[in-house]
Amino acid sequence: MKSYTGLTGKYIKGQKKRSLLMIFGIILSVTLLTSIGTIGMSYWDKSIRQTMRDFGDYHVSINGITGEAVSKVKNNTSIKSAGIISREGYAVIEETTEKEKREDPFAAPYRYLNVKGYDANAINMLQVQLDSGRMPKNPNEIVLSSPSLSYFSEKLKLGDTIKLGLGIRKVTSTGEEKKISGIGDFGWDLDEVFKAQTQKEYTIVGFVKPPTGNWSSSYIFPAITVDDHKTIDNNKKYFVYVKMKSLNDIQKKTEAIMSSLQLENVEQGSAMQLSRDNFIKDIRIEYNNELLKLYGKSTYEGVNHSLILAFAAIIIIIMTCTIAVIYNTFHISVLERISQFGMLRCIGATPNQIRKIVMQEATLLSLIGIPIGLLTGTLFMKLLFYYISLLTLGFLKDMRMVISIPILIFAGVLGLLSVFLSAIRPAKQAARVSPLEALKNTGGTKVEHITKVNKSLFVKKLFGFVGQFASRNLQRNKNRFRITAFSMIISIILFIVFSGLVEFMQQTTQVSGKQYSYSISYDGPSKRIDDTVYQHVTQLDAVEQVYKFYSDQVMAIIPKDKINPKYYELRKDRYVVDDGEGYRTSNNFFMSYGDNGLDDLQSKLTSGKIDKEQMDRENGVIIQQKISMLTDDGKQMIIDQTNFKVGDRIKIRTFDRSQKGYQTVTVVGIIDHDLLSEEYNDSEVLSFITTPKVYSNIMGTDAYARMFILANPDVSNQAITDYLKSLNVKDAGFNYLDRVAEVAQAKNDALTFSILLYGFIGVIVLIAFLNIVNTVSTNLILRTKEFAVLKAIGMTQHEVRKMIVLEGVFYGLFAGVIGIIIGTGLNYGIHYLFGGALDIDWVFPWYSIGIAFAGSMITTFLATIGPMYRLNKVSIVDALRREN
């Protein structure tokens, strides 16, 4: 050995158990960092891919620009790549029949194919989803929308050729071409005519999935062919989808591009769906904010800052907890080796050499623990993703584990930094030790006198002299007590914070839409479903529940003092028509789910009660006033439109002037969620739910044109689908929607997402448990000589065990209270930071607090079992002779 620092390696080898405990702490911390980084990167990767499928892999779209502007946009220095789409023309599939026009007065005169030419970049950027086949590779190939196939006179299949007469649509009354510039080209005129201009023959190479949420999809169907757009027609309009080289200041760059084109009447917006309804007069810019916000670059600065701050806070919490875990182990080790450092000082070691010994020890342990931590974190995530892959369910069914080298490097560096930050203070403390005091007092840098310890009569009365001894022992060894309690506090904080994140993510990923198995609607002249249909459906096998759905819009006078002031500030344009002491609004829904629907709605009431007889007498209504809305700055909010209470009275009336004037309804209940949904209403309407009788009294009709069916997923639904198909054959006014697969998928989504989230919580719980066990066990093992002294002066083995258990209880009580207070505060703080992007009510985490507190008590008890077993086997003489 050439220097004092050469003792480091010898010490690590000589004190294997203590070294292993410190290495174990480092492994746990790096495992946590690696797991969090891997799961975060994997989820981000999945979100990116899912968002690209749903909204497209582009940053900005410029719709409706002329051919001469296309090259200027495409060649702009800010743009990385551009996808171009042109309209090839419309083609008539069939003319709408007279029967369809009688049953639907607003039916389009024709069913069209809307043929567009995509270049290769546009196909990739818009992520066209195929049902079968492939995308076209040349201008003579085409893909058709799957729903359009049932309207062709002959059955089409892959490889068939089809001749299309491509042309334009004209409005008969004006003789002008129909001006529709949106990529979906929604809308039509009842008197429009089609004028063919060219004939073209295509080979069918694929069928695309139908767009969602497109109300005109039964009349206008997409068809895609290829156009490389090497030749641009200056007289045509084009849709250009671009990806920027840099996402910084994307809105300013886009505005600069448009300014250079010297174009007027440019409208800006945010892409919501690829099948969105765009009524565009001239040119429209749309930012793909759903994708941009995942990069922290959306055009809503408030959303970007909120997400960045929230994630930064999470990283800081993880970093702090990681340092704390490692620091505890180092600090306990240094405290228990004060006499050894004092001995080195006595034989000539300088404070600088003592510091070097501790820091070298930290370095050697890091070189062992960090690689193992990276490996165990990766293997844990591999195991978690393996089980997810076996389920193959829901949103995460194609989630892949992303092993990111930068994440591993970051976790390793962060772990190394944590170790050094954890070792600095213990190293300084070891260097400051006085040789004389260190040799006189093992386990501390100064002598602590028993007279300084307070006596607790309450503890003595409750637990006897052993309990008082345990309490005084914790007070006597304050440094050790703080270190051990701090370790437990950190674990409790981790659990409460991350449990809150799980709850937060579950709220933000609620399954959308009404949850039912099937719905039947009737659009025939009578606008009424006969009760015999309802009776027949209720008797079908697998049918669990059927709701008659009555619905229509009404005008309502909303008293000014019942409007939520916060909502009023955001939507003043909704309340502009004064009527007495309130505002008259027209965007309200009056509805009923039938008597059985009211029975099932009982469980969703947040206030009030449902008494159908009382509702019939008083025109009683249940109000759904909480909604989910997007503010102008891109913030998602959950907010009450109004502040109605049970007993309030509201004036409403129908739009039918032949009916009565205003009638008064009485609020009997409040709900947050609709009968068939667990999410908040995303359309800014006020909904009144009532009985069929009250609906008939107010609206002047007892007709219902829709039914919702809930089916048993464990029983064959064939009888239901057969009957629904037969209805459509008998009367074309009947339509039905099959959502069995969609509902099953939604449930699978929720299940799979919960598995992932609680798998992550499992990592936190495991690390918290092992952290506490590690710290408490280390504390007890290093006090072997102390317990031997107690036995030598007369304390029995049973009393020693009781004292150790009571120390654990006191640790748990103290750490539980402090950890719960800090953890709850951080839980709320992170929720507040996320509030800039998504406003969801914060719920006090009672459940997490209960689990954390109970877990800390149980863990401290379990942590004492192993050391107590070892202490029982050690003789008093051996324990007094040995060095810790």
Stockholm file with secondary structure:
# STOCKHOLM 1.0

chainA/1-884         MKSYTGLTGKYIKGQKKRSLLMIFGIILSVTLLTSIGTIGMSYWDKSIRQTMRDFGDYHVSINGITGEAVSKVKNNTSIKSAGIISREGYAVIEETTEKEKREDPFAAPYRYLNVKGYDANAINMLQVQLDSGRMPKNPNEIVLSSPSLSYFSEKLKLGDTIKLGLGIRKVTSTGEEKKISGIGDFGWDLDEVFKAQTQKEYTIVGFVKPPTGNWSSSYIFPAITVDDHKTIDNNKKYFVYVKMKSLNDIQKKTEAIMSSLQLENVEQGSAMQLSRDNFIKDIRIEYNNELLKLYGKSTYEGVNHSLILAFAAIIIIIMTCTIAVIYNTFHISVLERISQFGMLRCIGATPNQIRKIVMQEATLLSLIGIPIGLLTGTLFMKLLFYYISLLTLGFLKDMRMVISIPILIFAGVLGLLSVFLSAIRPAKQAARVSPLEALKNTGGTKVEHITKVNKSLFVKKLFGFVGQFASRNLQRNKNRFRITAFSMIISIILFIVFSGLVEFMQQTTQVSGKQYSYSISYDGPSKRIDDTVYQHVTQLDAVEQVYKFYSDQVMAIIPKDKINPKYYELRKDRYVVDDGEGYRTSNNFFMSYGDNGLDDLQSKLTSGKIDKEQMDRENGVIIQQKISMLTDDGKQMIIDQTNFKVGDRIKIRTFDRSQKGYQTVTVVGIIDHDLLSEEYNDSEVLSFITTPKVYSNIMGTDAYARMFILANPDVSNQAITDYLKSLNVKDAGFNYLDRVAEVAQAKNDALTFSILLYGFIGVIVLIAFLNIVNTVSTNLILRTKEFAVLKAIGMTQHEVRKMIVLEGVFYGLFAGVIGIIIGTGLNYGIHYLFGGALDIDWVFPWYSIGIAFAGSMITTFLATIGPMYRLNKVSIVDALRREN
#=GR chainA/1-884 SS CCSGGGHHHHHHHHSHHHHHHHHHHHHHHHHHHHHHHHHHHHHHHHHHHHHHHHHCSCSEEEEEEEHHHHHHHHTCTTEEEEEEEEEEEEEEEEECCHHHHHHCTTCCSEEEEEEEEECHHHHHHHTCCEEEECCCCSTTEEEEEGGGGGGSSSCCCTTCEEEEEEEEEEETTTCCBCCCCSSSCCCCCTTEEEEEEEEEEEEEEEEECCCSSCTTTTTEEEEEEECCCSSCCTTSEEEEEEEESCCTTHHHHHHHHHHHHTCCSEEEEECCCTTCCCCCSSEEEEECHHHHGGGTCCSCHHHHHHHHHHHHHHHHHHHHHHHHHHHHHHHHHHHHTHHHHHHHHHTTCCHHHHHHHHHHHHHHHHHHHHHHHHHHHHHHHHHHHHHHHHHCCSTTTTCCCCCCHHHHHHHHHHHHHHHHHHHHHHHHHHHTCCHHHHHHSTTSSSCCCGGGSCCCHHHHHHHHHHHHHHHHHHHHTHHHHHHHHHHHHHHHHHHHHHHHHHHHHHHHTCCCSCCCSEEEEECSTTCCCCHHHHHHHHTSTTEEEEEEEEEEEEEEEEEGGGBCHHHHHHCGGGCCCEETTEEEEEEEEEEECHHHHHHHHGGGEEEECCCHHHHHHHTEEEEECEEEEECTTSCEEEEESBCCCTTCEEEEEESCTTSCSCEEEEEEEEESSCTTCSSCBCSCCEEEECCHHHHHHHHSCCCCCEEEEEECTTSCCHHHHHHHHHHHHHCTTEEEEECHHHHHHHHHHHHHHHHHHHHHHHHHHHHHHHHHHHHHHHHHHTTHHHHHHHHHTTCCHHHHHHHHHHHHHHHHHHHHHHHHHHHHHHHHHHHHHHTTTEECCCCCCHHHHHHHHHHHHHHHHHHHHHHHHHHHHSCHHHHHHSCC
#=GC SS_cons         CCSGGGHHHHHHHHSHHHHHHHHHHHHHHHHHHHHHHHHHHHHHHHHHHHHHHHHCSCSEEEEEEEHHHHHHHHTCTTEEEEEEEEEEEEEEEEECCHHHHHHCTTCCSEEEEEEEEECHHHHHHHTCCEEEECCCCSTTEEEEEGGGGGGSSSCCCTTCEEEEEEEEEEETTTCCBCCCCSSSCCCCCTTEEEEEEEEEEEEEEEEECCCSSCTTTTTEEEEEEECCCSSCCTTSEEEEEEEESCCTTHHHHHHHHHHHHTCCSEEEEECCCTTCCCCCSSEEEEECHHHHGGGTCCSCHHHHHHHHHHHHHHHHHHHHHHHHHHHHHHHHHHHHTHHHHHHHHHTTCCHHHHHHHHHHHHHHHHHHHHHHHHHHHHHHHHHHHHHHHHHCCSTTTTCCCCCCHHHHHHHHHHHHHHHHHHHHHHHHHHHTCCHHHHHHSTTSSSCCCGGGSCCCHHHHHHHHHHHHHHHHHHHHTHHHHHHHHHHHHHHHHHHHHHHHHHHHHHHHTCCCSCCCSEEEEECSTTCCCCHHHHHHHHTSTTEEEEEEEEEEEEEEEEEGGGBCHHHHHHCGGGCCCEETTEEEEEEEEEEECHHHHHHHHGGGEEEECCCHHHHHHHTEEEEECEEEEECTTSCEEEEESBCCCTTCEEEEEESCTTSCSCEEEEEEEEESSCTTCSSCBCSCCEEEECCHHHHHHHHSCCCCCEEEEEECTTSCCHHHHHHHHHHHHHCTTEEEEECHHHHHHHHHHHHHHHHHHHHHHHHHHHHHHHHHHHHHHHHHHTTHHHHHHHHHTTCCHHHHHHHHHHHHHHHHHHHHHHHHHHHHHHHHHHHHHHTTTEECCCCCCHHHHHHHHHHHHHHHHHHHHHHHHHHHHSCHHHHHHSCC
//
